[in-house]
């Protein structure tokens, strides 16, 4: 499977994981919330997250993505 196919199949889950990482903390030591309308801009940004985030990288590899 290519990384492009992986992103196409798991776009919603990837976006949730990425936005969850971006908005993890509110600056006061508590959990933050994802603002309404927050979104990942494009598939290139998703690809970069997969390549640089260990959890997303391992998930992609476990699905057979050739990285």
C-alpha contacts under 8 A as a table, 3 or more apart, distances in Angstrom:
res1	aa1	res2	aa2	distance
1	X	5	X	6.37
1	X	6	X	6.92
1	X	63	X	7.86
1	X	64	X	5.82
1	X	65	X	4.88
1	X	66	X	6.50
2	X	5	X	5.24
2	X	6	X	6.35
2	X	65	X	5.40
2	X	66	X	6.08
3	X	6	X	4.96
3	X	7	X	6.16
3	X	47	X	7.26
3	X	60	X	7.63
3	X	65	X	5.78
3	X	66	X	7.10
3	X	67	X	7.38
4	X	7	X	5.20
4	X	8	X	6.21
4	X	47	X	7.97
5	X	8	X	5.01
5	X	9	X	6.15
6	X	9	X	5.20
6	X	10	X	6.03
6	X	60	X	7.05
6	X	63	X	7.96
6	X	65	X	7.05
7	X	10	X	5.20
7	X	11	X	5.20
7	X	14	X	7.49
7	X	43	X	7.14
7	X	46	X	7.28
7	X	47	X	7.56
8	X	11	X	5.55
10	X	13	X	5.42
10	X	14	X	5.99
11	X	14	X	5.15
11	X	15	X	6.10
12	X	15	X	5.20
12	X	16	X	6.32
13	X	16	X	5.12
13	X	17	X	6.26
14	X	17	X	5.13
14	X	18	X	6.07
14	X	46	X	7.19
14	X	56	X	7.93
15	X	18	X	5.11
15	X	19	X	5.93
15	X	39	X	7.05
15	X	40	X	6.11
15	X	46	X	7.67
16	X	19	X	5.33
16	X	20	X	5.84
17	X	20	X	5.04
17	X	21	X	6.26
18	X	21	X	5.16
18	X	22	X	6.29
18	X	40	X	7.59
18	X	46	X	7.98
18	X	49	X	7.37
19	X	22	X	4.98
19	X	23	X	6.03
19	X	34	X	6.81
19	X	38	X	7.55
19	X	39	X	7.08
19	X	40	X	7.29
20	X	23	X	5.36
20	X	24	X	5.54
20	X	34	X	7.00
21	X	24	X	5.14
23	X	26	X	7.16
23	X	32	X	5.64
23	X	33	X	6.26
23	X	34	X	5.80
24	X	31	X	5.84
24	X	32	X	5.33
24	X	33	X	7.33
25	X	28	X	7.41
25	X	29	X	6.43
25	X	30	X	5.71
25	X	31	X	4.71
25	X	32	X	4.57
26	X	29	X	6.56
26	X	30	X	5.72
26	X	31	X	5.77
26	X	32	X	4.30
26	X	33	X	7.58
27	X	30	X	7.11
34	X	38	X	6.73
35	X	38	X	5.57
40	X	45	X	7.07
40	X	46	X	7.30
41	X	45	X	6.70
42	X	45	X	5.50
42	X	46	X	6.61
43	X	46	X	4.85
43	X	47	X	6.05
44	X	47	X	4.96
44	X	48	X	6.21
45	X	48	X	5.10
45	X	49	X	6.29
46	X	49	X	5.13
46	X	50	X	6.28
47	X	50	X	5.11
47	X	51	X	6.26
48	X	51	X	5.12
48	X	52	X	6.11
49	X	52	X	5.15
49	X	53	X	5.55
49	X	56	X	7.21
50	X	53	X	5.58
50	X	54	X	7.61
50	X	56	X	4.93
50	X	57	X	4.90
50	X	60	X	7.34
51	X	54	X	7.72
51	X	56	X	7.62
51	X	57	X	5.75
52	X	57	X	7.14
53	X	56	X	5.46
53	X	57	X	5.94
54	X	57	X	5.00
54	X	58	X	6.07
55	X	58	X	5.24
55	X	59	X	6.18
56	X	59	X	5.02
56	X	60	X	6.14
57	X	60	X	5.21
57	X	61	X	6.21
58	X	61	X	5.04
58	X	62	X	6.02
59	X	62	X	5.12
59	X	63	X	6.41
60	X	63	X	5.19
60	X	64	X	6.61
60	X	65	X	5.43
61	X	64	X	5.07
61	X	65	X	4.95
61	X	66	X	6.87
61	X	67	X	7.35
62	X	65	X	7.33
